[in-house]
């Protein structure tokens, strides 16, 4: 199976070459673990290789996203102006208002993403975050249907996709609603745990269909230039006791 670079060298080592091409990966973790920065590295890597990309955000406005990523050296504004990157979405409150006003279904929203992807012939997609997207729907049945619609779209447009997903603090959960991890092809989990007078971060590949990968939990740091993963270094703190 063909691999593609994630934009984080240590992750590619854990994956023995990179993410499987044209597959969907869930990137899960609690608040502050680095999910959005990780996803931005993935998009930035694609842009640096000449690939067109789509970033779907439910976390913040495109303006705030561009400003935040500019602080770690990622010039998404220039890529958007050049037509290489499309940022769609916005703050969840605005999207929920639009959905209710227009009575948009899960299929409508998934098809809108598909149209943008096909318009620019994107190779990579980020959806940040999946739990906020699913929050737009009122029942578990509706959320499962929305997840199925989204997965079907991503499967048929031949893109490599990362969907971030918040998990509840202090749990071993891999998703917010408890079913998301079973639908995707791969799961990467990010951790943030207290250690002495600081928080320590770590990462592990939980599953990745079709490829071999390291089973280890390894150290991760967020620095001024983004995420660094150390594939041979175990965290100082015991993540699970």
C-alpha positions in Angstrom: 0.0 0.0 0.0 1.3 3.4 -0.9 2.3 5.7 2.0 2.2 9.5 2.2 4.2 11.8 4.5 2.3 13.1 7.5 4.4 16.2 7.9 5.7 14.9 11.2 8.8 12.8 10.7 8.5 10.8 13.9 4.9 9.8 13.0 6.1 8.5 9.7 8.7 6.3 11.4 6.0 4.9 13.7 3.9 4.1 10.6 6.9 2.6 8.9 6.8 5.0 6.0 3.8 7.3 6.4 0.0 7.3 6.4 -1.8 4.9 4.0 -2.9 6.8 0.9 -6.6 7.5 0.3 -7.6 6.3 3.8 -9.4 8.1 6.7 -7.7 8.4 10.0 -9.2 9.6 13.3 -6.8 11.8 15.4 -8.2 11.7 18.9 -7.1 13.3 22.1 -8.3 15.5 25.0 -8.0 19.3 25.0 -4.5 20.7 24.5 -3.0 17.5 23.1 -2.1 19.1 19.7 -4.8 17.7 17.4 -5.2 20.9 15.3 -1.5 21.5 15.0 -1.0 17.8 13.9 -3.7 18.2 11.3 -2.1 21.4 10.1 1.2 19.7 9.6 -0.5 17.1 7.5 -2.0 19.8 5.2 1.2 21.8 5.2 3.1 18.7 4.0 0.7 18.2 1.1 0.9 21.9 0.1 4.7 21.7 0.2 4.5 18.8 -2.3 2.3 20.6 -4.7 -0.9 18.9 -3.6 -4.2 20.8 -3.3 -5.9 20.5 0.1 -9.1 21.2 1.9 -9.4 22.2 5.6 -12.9 21.9 7.1 -13.1 23.7 10.5 -15.8 23.7 13.1 -13.5 25.1 15.7 -12.8 28.6 14.6 -13.0 31.1 11.7 -10.7 30.8 8.8 -9.1 34.1 9.7 -8.3 32.9 13.2 -7.0 29.5 11.9 -4.7 31.3 9.5 -3.4 33.6 12.2 -2.8 30.8 14.7 -0.9 28.7 12.1 1.1 31.6 10.9 2.7 31.8 14.4 4.3 28.4 13.8 5.5 29.2 10.3 2.6 27.9 8.2 1.5 30.4 5.6 -2.0 29.1 4.8 -3.1 32.6 3.7 -0.7 32.5 0.7 -1.8 29.0 -0.2 -5.5 29.9 -0.1 -4.9 33.0 -2.3 -3.0 30.8 -4.7 -5.9 28.4 -5.0 -4.0 25.5 -3.5 -6.0 25.4 -0.2 -9.7 25.8 0.6 -10.7 26.5 4.2 -14.4 26.0 4.7 -16.6 26.0 7.8 -16.3 28.3 10.8 -17.3 28.5 14.4 -19.8 25.8 15.4 -22.5 28.3 16.5 -22.6 29.9 13.1 -22.7 26.6 11.3 -25.5 25.3 13.5 -27.5 28.4 12.8 -27.0 28.0 9.1 -27.9 24.3 9.3 -31.2 25.0 11.1 -32.1 27.9 8.9 -31.5 26.0 5.6 -32.6 22.6 7.1 -29.4 21.1 5.7 -29.1 17.3 6.1 -25.9 15.3 6.8 -25.9 14.4 3.2 -26.1 18.0 2.1 -23.1 18.9 4.3 -21.1 16.0 3.2 -21.8 16.8 -0.5 -20.8 20.4 0.0 -17.4 19.2 1.2 -17.2 16.8 -1.8 -17.9 19.6 -4.2 -15.1 21.7 -2.8 -12.7 18.8 -2.9 -13.5 17.9 -6.5 -13.4 21.6 -7.6 -9.8 22.0 -6.7 -8.8 18.3 -7.1 -7.7 18.0 -3.5 -5.5 15.1 -2.4 -5.8 15.8 1.4 -8.6 16.7 3.7 -8.8 17.7 7.4 -12.0 17.8 9.3 -11.5 19.6 12.6 -13.3 18.4 14.6 -15.6 15.3 14.0 -17.3 15.6 17.4 -18.4 19.2 16.7 -19.7 18.1 13.3 -21.7 15.3 15.0 -22.9 17.8 17.6 -25.0 19.4 14.9 -27.3 16.4 15.1 -29.7 15.7 17.9 -29.8 11.9 18.4 -27.3 9.0 18.3 -29.2 7.6 15.3 -28.8 10.9 13.4 -25.1 11.1 14.4 -24.4 7.6 13.2 -26.2 8.4 9.9 -24.2 11.6 9.6 -21.0 9.6 10.2 -22.0 7.1 7.5 -22.7 9.9 5.0 -19.3 11.5 5.7 -17.4 8.2 5.5 -19.1 7.4 2.2 -18.1 10.7 0.7 -14.5 10.5 1.8 -14.3 6.9 0.6 -15.4 7.8 -2.9 -13.3 10.9 -3.5 -9.9 9.2 -3.2 -8.4 11.6 -0.7 -6.3 10.9 2.4 -8.3 12.3 5.3 -7.6 13.2 8.9 -10.6 13.8 11.2 -9.7 15.2 14.7 -11.9 14.1 17.6 -12.0 15.4 21.1 -12.2 12.9 24.0 -13.3 13.5 27.6 -10.5 14.4 30.0 -9.0 11.6 32.1 -10.5 8.8 30.1 -9.2 6.1 27.7 -11.9 6.9 25.2 -10.9 7.1 21.5 -13.9 9.2 20.5 -16.6 11.5 21.9 -19.7 9.4 21.1 -18.1 5.9 21.2 -18.6 4.7 17.7 -16.4 6.9 15.5 -13.2 4.8 15.8 -14.9 1.8 14.4 -15.8 3.5 11.1 -12.4 4.9 10.1 -9.3 3.0 8.7 -6.9 4.2 11.4 -6.7 5.8 14.8 -3.9 7.9 16.2 -4.2 8.9 19.9 -2.6 11.9 21.5 -2.1 12.2 25.3 -1.5 15.0 27.8 -0.7 14.0 31.4 0.7 15.8 34.4 4.3 15.1 35.3 6.0 16.9 38.2 5.4 20.6 37.5 4.4 20.3 33.8 2.2 18.4 31.3 3.9 15.7 29.3 2.6 14.8 25.8 2.7 11.5 24.0 1.3 9.7 20.9 0.5 6.2 19.8 -0.9 4.6 16.7 -3.9 2.5 17.9 -4.8 1.0 14.6 -4.0 1.4 10.9 -5.7 -1.0 8.5 -3.5 -2.5 5.8 -0.1 -1.6 7.2 2.3 -2.5 10.0 3.0 0.1 12.6 4.7 0.5 16.0 2.5 -0.3 19.0 4.5 1.9 21.3 3.4 5.1 23.2 6.2 7.6 22.5 7.1 11.1 23.5 5.7 14.2 21.7 6.5 17.9 22.2 4.9 21.0 20.9 7.5 23.7 20.1 7.5 27.1 18.5 7.7 25.4 15.0 5.0 22.8 15.8 5.0 19.2 16.7 8.0 16.9 17.2 7.6 13.2 17.8 10.4 11.0 19.2 9.7 7.4 18.0 12.4 5.8 20.2 11.7 7.7 23.4 9.1 6.6 25.9 7.3 9.2 28.0 8.8 9.8 31.4 5.3 9.4 32.9 3.4 6.1 32.8 0.4 7.0 30.6 -1.8 4.2 31.8 -1.4 2.8 35.3 
